[in-house]
Amino acid sequence: MRAVVLAAGEGTRLRPLTEDKPKALVDVDGQPILSHCFDRLIELDAEELLVVVGYKKERIIDHYGDAYEGVPITYTHQREQRGLAHALLCVEEHIDDDFMLMLGDNVFEANLADVVNRQREARADAAFLVEEVPWEEASRYGVCDTNKYGEITDVVEKPDDPPSNLVMTGFYTFSPAIFHACHLVQPSDRGEYEISDAIDLLIQSGRTIDAIGLEGWRIDVGYPEDREEAERRLQEGYEADDVTSATTE
């Protein structure tokens, strides 16, 4: 699969860390958030990285060039930050098959391969990780509403009154059907073209959608305290690996 990474954001809530660079280049535990994303996607055998850039895009392009760890990078430019569905349409001409999508402000240590495998097995038009978050945090995310059978019936972006605390994380796989849905999306109350609205259109049209529960962890690095939490968890993981290695030697 090709892998799309959305990295056009300015990261105003991370200032002053983003005054001279885009959010995706903010360091977490010694390397940019975007490098963490690339590492996870390469572990999933991404054959190409399609990176949507915007704010201070030249910093990202100069940093990574045309490849990362031998995997080619193609850049596309989102000239205005008008939402994730709008950003995704920037790569439409480069995609003709199923693909992965990762938000370039997330750090993952999670079961991403389960999403890829589930979509392939079910031939789904979309598959994504979901997790339960504290109710007071749900309004930060795309929130999933479910029926009594646990099936997702609706997805709403950053609602003031969330219908549940089950939210989408920043990793998805899609068929090209998502692009048609993105073209149909209307601006939300926030004035943005939301990826959750595009997924909701797929659900309402009867397309096969799969949601997989998060195993492990992920941090959406939206605030300085999120960055600190991601660093703490990564360092805990290194320490656990060291203990395991010492035990088995």
C-alpha positions, 0 to 999 in steps of 0.5 A: 500500500501507499501511505498518506500522511497529513502534515499541513497543520500549523499547530497553533496550540503548540506554540511557541514550539511551532513559531518557526516550524510546522507541527509535524517537525516538533521533536518528540523524544529526539525526533520529529513527530513525522519521523515517528509516523514514517517509522510506523508506516514503513513497518507496515511495508508502505511502498511510498509516502505521500505527504500533504504539506502546507504551513512552512512546507519547505522545512519538511521538504528540506528535512526529508528530501525525496526519501526516508529510509529508502522509501520514496516521498511525494509531496502535495501542497494544501494551500489552505487548511480547510479540513482533513477531507480537503487535505486528503483530496490533495493526493487523489491523483496519486491513488488508484488502490487501497491506501493507508492514512495517518495524521501527521501529529500522532505518535503510535505504539499500537496494533496498526497492522490489525487495521490493514489486515482487517480491511484486506480480509473484509474488503472494506472501504474503510477501516480505522482504530477506535478507542474510548477516551474520558468523556471530557476529551471526546469533543476533541475528536471524531466521535462514533455513535453505535447501535445496540449491537456495537455497530458504528451508525454515525460519526461526528467531528468534535461535537459539543455534546458527544454521543459517546466517548468512542473516538477515531484515532489518527490511523485509517485504511481506505479504498478510493471510494473515500475520495468520492465521499470527500467531494460530497462533503459540505463545510461543517459548522467549523467551516472545514471539510471533515474526514469524519463526514466523509466516513459517515457518508460511506456508512450511510451509503451502505459501504463496508466499514470496520472499526478495530479497538486500539491495543497499545497507545497513541498520543495526538500531539495537540498541546505541549502536555501531549508532547510530554506524555508521548515522550514519557510513554516512549521512554517507558517502552525503551526501559521495558525493552531493556528489562526484557532483553536483560531477562532473556540474555 
